[in-house]
Amino acid sequence: MQTIELLYTVFSLTLTVAGLSMVGFAVRAYNRTSRQAMFHLSVGFTLIVAAAIATTVSAFATNFEQTRMLLSVNYLITTVGYLFVIYSITAHR
């Protein structure tokens, strides 16, 4: 594995761990409070983590040959995830 691929994997794993931590915090808060904002927050971070994992796995599966498609799908899913995060903050005041 080349250095750049190793760094990519490390950063993807870091994003995954941080994102799953946020999902866990949001789910726990939702269970304690039943606030819809926490539900939307957990959905948002789940989508962001799913995009990171799927992109990393797909990149290695395709030998990094379809980067435009991978990045486009990644950005689409990540954007939808962030829209859920934004909605959780703004719509449930």
Order of alpha helices (4+ residues) and beta strands (2+ residues): alpha-alpha-alpha
